Amino acid sequence: QVQLVQSGGGSVQAGGSLRLSCVISGDTYDRRLCSGWVRQAPGKEREGIAAILRGGGTYVADSVKGRFTVSQDNAQNTWMLEMENLKPEDTALYYCAADWRPGCRDRLIREYPWLGQGTQVTVSS
């Protein structure tokens, strides 16, 4: 069974920064082709915000481009999301996510088979 455990997040004022991390473990985690981050705010649909491919390519949503950076450490089975210049509209529940299906490499997706436990990010104005 694959397990994703995420850390980081919290509360910050607008303009501040936060970092999220995720580590994956389990029987088949090495099948992972894409590692990503999604978020969901109350009353809104889930949004795919960033992903990094096994080979290092990245996708970043327009809503966070230039402010959020996704990276990974394959040796540690970990990927990170650096969030800068945070805005109140970034407030949401953030999930790390992973996928083994080849289609995840073609575009930024928002539905993943493997998800972390979620962590709240709150940005105050």
Disulfide bonds with the S-S distance in Angstrom:
Cys22-Cys96 2.14
Cys34-Cys104 1.90
